Amino acid sequence: MKMELRIEGKVIVIESEGAVSVQIRDENPKTLAPAVVPAAVSENALKNSPAIAPVVAPAPAVVSEIAKENAPAVVPVPAANDGLFAKLVQLRRELAMAANVPPYVIFNDKSLWDMVEKLPQDLAAFGNISGVGRAKLEKYGDVFLSAIKGVAA
């Protein structure tokens, strides 16, 4: 993340890529060369500036809550179909290798989880799976339906 602030003729650039760095320079680059200041040092330097408040990272508990809110939902696999997802992943891998494309081009994980959850038994039902359009229905429908019926039977 990169944030740039302009305050009273100064440019403050805050970057967060693993570690936090703060860069303070004049808006006119000829008057002062940019200097990278470590976050711990910059906080002390900024304390003495009346117009600039120190940058403080959010508390770990806040970061943890934000991470929880943005975490992808985990879809539980029904006990009766716990091997189906693995079988569909393997089928997707084989088809991708044969076509010389990455596996997600065949179907992404969300589509495979949707297949496990809905257990389509015909092409019409398979067409209602997330990520299945007309082309994928025609190209992969029968192959994936066969795998689903083989495990669900």
N, C-alpha and C positions, 0 to 999 in steps of 0.2 A: 504494500500500500504506500502511496506517495501523496503527501499533502503539502501545498504551498500556500503560505500566508504572506501578505504584504502589509506591514505596519510601519508607519512613520519613516518611509524611505528605506526600510530594511526588507529583505526577502528571507523568509524562514522556510526551509524545506525540511519536512519530517518524513523519513522513510522507515518502513518497518518490513524487513525481509529477514526474519529470524531474529536479528538484533535491531535495536532502534538507533538511528543516527539522526542528528540534527545539524543542518547547515545554515549558517547565518551570513548574509552578505548584503551589501548596499544594492539598491535597485540599479544604480549606475555601475556596471561591472568594471569600469576603468578606475574607480576610486578605491576599491577593496577587492582583493582576490578572495574567492570562496574558501571557506575553511570548514572542514568536517569536524564536528565536535561530538565526542561520545555523549550519550544521554545523561550520564551521571554528572559530567562536567557542565553540560548545557543547562541543567536544572539550576545549578549554583550560579551560573552566569546570568540566567534569566531572572533570578530572584532580585537582582539589583536594578533591573530595568523596570521603570514604573508602568510602561505601556504594554509589556509582554508578560503574560502569566506562564509559569512553568508547565510543561507538558507532562502529565502523569498518566501512566498506563492504567487501564482498568484493573481492579482487583481480580485475582484468580477466580474467585467465586462468580464474579460477573462474567468473565470469559467463559467459564464452564457452563453457565446458564445459556449464554448466547450459542455455544457449540451444541448444546442439547436441543435448542429450538431449531437449529438449522441442520441437524443430523438427518440423514435419510431414514425413512421408516423401514423397519425390519419386518418382513412378511414371514410369519411362521409357516412352516410346511406341515400340512396335515400328516399325522402319523402314518396313515395308510399309503401316502404318496411320497414318503421321505426319499426314496430312491429315484423318483421320476425326474426331479430337477437335475440330479447328477447325470442321468441318462440323456436328458435334453441338452445339457451342456456338452456332453461327449459327441452327440449327433451334430450339434452346431459346429464343434471344432473340426470334425471330419469333413463336413460340407465346406467349411471355410478353407481348409487345406486343399481340397480338390479344386476349388474355384480360385485359389491363391489370393484370398482377401482376408482381412481381419475378421474374427468371429462376430463382432458386433454388427457387421454388415449383414449377416444372415438374420440374426435377431439379437436384441439387447437383453440383458438380464430381466428387465421389467416384463418383457414379452414372455420369457420363459416362466417367470413366476406366475404370470396371468394364466398361462397354459396349465400349470400345476393346480392353480386354484379353481379354474372353471372346468377343467377336464372335457374339452370339446370332443364330440363323438362324430361330427360330420363337418363338411367344408363350410356350411352356413354358420355353424357355431364357431369354427376356427376363424372365420372372417371377422368375428366380434372380439378377437384377442387384440390387446394393445399392440400397436406396431405392425399389424398385418393389413397390408393393402392388397389391391387386386393382383399385382405382380408377385408378391410373396405368397399369396394364397395359391396362385397357380403353380408357382415354382416349388414351394416347400410344403404346401398343405398336406398332401397325401403322405409324405415321408414323416412329418411330425405327428400326424394323426395316428399313423401306424405305431409309432413309438409310444404315444400316450395310451392307446388301446392295449398295447402289449404289457404295460406296467399296471394299468388300472384294472385289467381283467382278473 
